[in-house]
């Protein structure tokens, strides 16, 4: 499950703030707790005495992500952080959000049946996919920063660029580069039929960004929406099931059932298609500016698996 990705290196160290610095924007702050699962930004749980705690989210990867999150958090009807305020502190843009209660799914699995946990995740993802857009593309505060004519065009653009011009090309073997370009050449037939109404995609829908109430009664929150975009829901399915071979028995079946009962649609051969589409994410990981050995050691076999799935 997410244990593999939990060991991956961060893009850069967490941004350290003192309690005094936090009090310049949250005078009621009485304590700080670093929430350390993210790989790009820094999040602190801020205690406020008798008041409810909040999260101070510092945007290290891309300042524009705050505007994307502000937009999509107002569109979806799933438990999620509510943005309460914005500004800058310590040289970085921040957002203050509601703190979502709950545990990450792997912790809940010790006391709740895997089918139930999977079902809650599937229902949440189906709800996210009910938000529709006019075009596939990358979002900003009000419109798009870029649109794509089709799923195939987006896939081809990213994967080919990564192989031929990106840093990923230098981290792949010659056989892998050839295999990826072969997938690009056949992508139109692989992804035929996926260009229906573009939907809201979370863009990082995995256990690290999901909270479930400890008794398994409901979702506690879907977190970290910075990669949200207008695309095919299959991208979120790909991310959630990336490590499905490690799921406990019943979790994937519960997820599928919840997703379908929530109104989601699963294309024929969706698991195979998801593995291939996930190449967009996998080569993106390899484009990072500095080497991340643990990440690369995990990602390269996944790329091999996805290439095989495309044949």
N, C-alpha and C positions, 0 to 999 in steps of 0.2 A: 504494500500500500504506500503511504506517504513516507514510510521509514527510509526508503531509498533517497527520496528527494530532500528529506530533512538533513541528510549528511552533506548535501551539495554546498559548495562555497557561496557566500554572499558576493554580490557584485562589488561592494565596498563596505567597510565597517559601519556599524550602527553610529548614528550621530548622537554624541553624548550631550545631554543637557543637565544642568544642575536644577535643584528645586527652586532656587532663587530666580533662575532664568525663566522657568515655567511660570512662576508667580507674576512675571511681568505681563503675561497674557491671561493667566488664570489666578487672580489674587487669592482665591479660596483654596488653592492646592495645599494639601497637607502631606502628600507622599507620592512617590513615583515607582512604577514597576515596568521594566522593559518587557514588552511582548515580543519575543525573539524569533518567531517562526518565519517571518517574511524574509525575502532574499534581496529586496531592492530598497525599500523605504524603512523608516524607523517609526515604531508605534509605542507610546507609553500609556499605560493605564494610570490615570491621575486620580488619587483619592482626594475627596473634598470634605472631610469631616462628616457632618451629618447629611450632607447632600449626596446624591447619587454620583458614582464615579463616572468619568468620561474618558475618552481616548484622545490623546494628542497625536495626530498623524503627521509626520514630517515627510515631505515629498523629495526624495533624493534622486530618483531615477529621471523623472520628467515633471517639471512644474506644471505642464499642461494637463497632467493626469487629474489634478484636483478639479478642474472644470468638467472633465468627462464624468468623474464620480458624482459631482454635484448634479449633473444632468440626469444620469441614469438612476440614481437613488430616488429621484422623484417620479420615475416611470413605473417601477416594479412594485408588485404587491406580495413580496415575501419578507420575512423578518430580516432586517438589514440595519446597518448604522444609519442614524439620522444626523445629517450635518447641521451643527449648531452654530458654527462660526468659523471664520477664516482669517488669515493674516500671515505674518512672517515673524520668525524667531530664530536666533542663532544662525542667521543668514539663509534660512530655508523657508519656503512657503509651508503653511500648515493648515490643517482642518481640525476642528474639535468636533467629535462625533459622540453620539450615545454609545455607551458600553453595552454590548450584547452579552447576556448571560448564556452559559452553556459550555459543553465540552466538545473537543474535536472527536469525530466519530470513532476513531480507534480506541479512545478511552471509554466511550459508552459501550463498546462491544463486549466489555467484561461483564456487563449486567443486563444488556438488552439484546434480543435475538438479532442476528445479522439481517434477516429479512426485513425487520422493522426499520433498522437504520437505513438500509438501502432504499426502502420505500419512501422514507422521508426525503432523502436526497433526490430521488426521481421526481417526486411531486414538486419539489422546489424548482428543479431545472425546467420542468414542463411549464411552470408558472412564468418563469423568466422568458421563455420562448413565446409567450403570448403577446409580447410587445413587438409591433411591426414597424418596419421602415420602408421607404420608397426605393432604396438602393443599397447594395452591399458597399460597405466602406468603413473607414476609420472615423470616429466621432470627435467632435469638439463640443464647446458649450451649447451651441445651437444647431449646427449643421454637421458638415463633414470636413475633415482635413484632406481626405482622398476617397474617391469612389472607385469601384471595380465593375467592369462589364459583366463578370461572371465569377463563380467559384474557381473555375479552371484558370481564368486569367490571373486571379490573385495568387493561386497556388504556383502557377508557372513563373510568375514574376519573382516571387520570394525565393523559391527553391533554386531556380536557375541563377539568379543573382548571387545567392549564397555559395553555390558551387563554383561559379566562374569568377566572381569578383570579391566575395566576402571572405572573412577570416575562416569560415567553416571549411572552405575549399582546402585550406592548408592543414586542417585537422582531420580530414577524411583521407582514406586510402584511394588509390587510383580506381580500384574496383568499386568502391562506394560512390565515387563521383560519377562513374559511368552508369552505375545502377540508378542513381537519382535522376540523371538526365534521361534515362530510358523511361522512368516513371513520368517525367514531364512530357515526353513525347506521346505517351498514351493517356494523359490525364483527362482529355476531353471525353473519352469513352468511359473512363473510370468514374468520373463525377457527373455523368449525364443524368439529368433529372433533379439536381440539387439546387437549381437556380430559381426555385419558387420564391414566394414572398420572403424577403430578408427579415430576419428576426433579431431580437436582442440576444447577444451572446455575452456571457460573463467574461470569458477569455482566460480564466484560471480556476475553473470549477473543480477543485480537488479537496481532499480532506483537510489540508492545512488552512483552507479558507471557509470551512463550514463548521458550524456549532450546532449541537443537538442537546436538548435538555436531558439531564441525567437520567430521568425515568423513561426516556424514549417517547414521550408524549407528543413532541413537536420539535420543529427546528428552532434553534435559538438565534441564528443569524447566518446570513451569507455575507462574507467580508471581502474587502480588497477588490474593488471594481475597476481598477485603473486600466485594465486591458479590455474593457467592454467595447464592443463594436457591433455593427450591423452585418450579420453573416448567416451562415447556415448553423442551426443548432448542433449539427454533427460535430462541430469543432469542440463544443463543451462535452459532448459524449466521448470524444476521443481523449480529452484530457482526464476526465473522471475515470475512464477504463484503461488508462495507459498501463497500469500495473494490476490488471484484473486477475492475472494468474495467481496473485498473492492474496486475493480476497478470500475471506472465510466462506464456507459453503452457505449458499442462500443469499448472500449480499447482492450479487449481480442480478439474480432473479427477482429479488425484492425491488431493486432499482428499476429494472425494466417494467415491472408491473406498476409501480408508482408513476413512472414517466408516462406510460400509456393511459392509465386511469386519470392522470392530470391533464390529458389532452395532447400530449406529445405524440409525434409520429416517428416510427423507426423504419428507415428505408430497408428494402431487402438487402441482405448481406451487410447490415450496418456495422457490425464489428470489424469486418475486413476493411470497409470503406473508412472507418474511423482510424484504423491503424495507419492507413496511407495518408489521410488528411493530416494526421498528427506530425507528419514530416515538416510541415510549416513551423511548428513549435520547436521540433528537435534541431533542425538546422539553425533556427534562430538562437537557440542556446549556444551553439558553437560559434556564433558570430561575436560573442562577447569580446571586449577589448583585451582582457588579460586571461591567461590560461586558468582553467578551473579543473584540475586533474580528476577529482572525484566525480564531478558532473560529466566530464568527457567519458570516463570509464563506464558510466551508466548509460549515457546517451548513444554511444556508437553501436552497441548491440541492439538497441531499440530501432535504430535506423536500418540495420540489417534485416530485422524482423519486418519492418514496414515495406522495405523493397521486395521482400519475398511475398508479402501479402498482395502486392500490386500485380504479380505475374498471373 
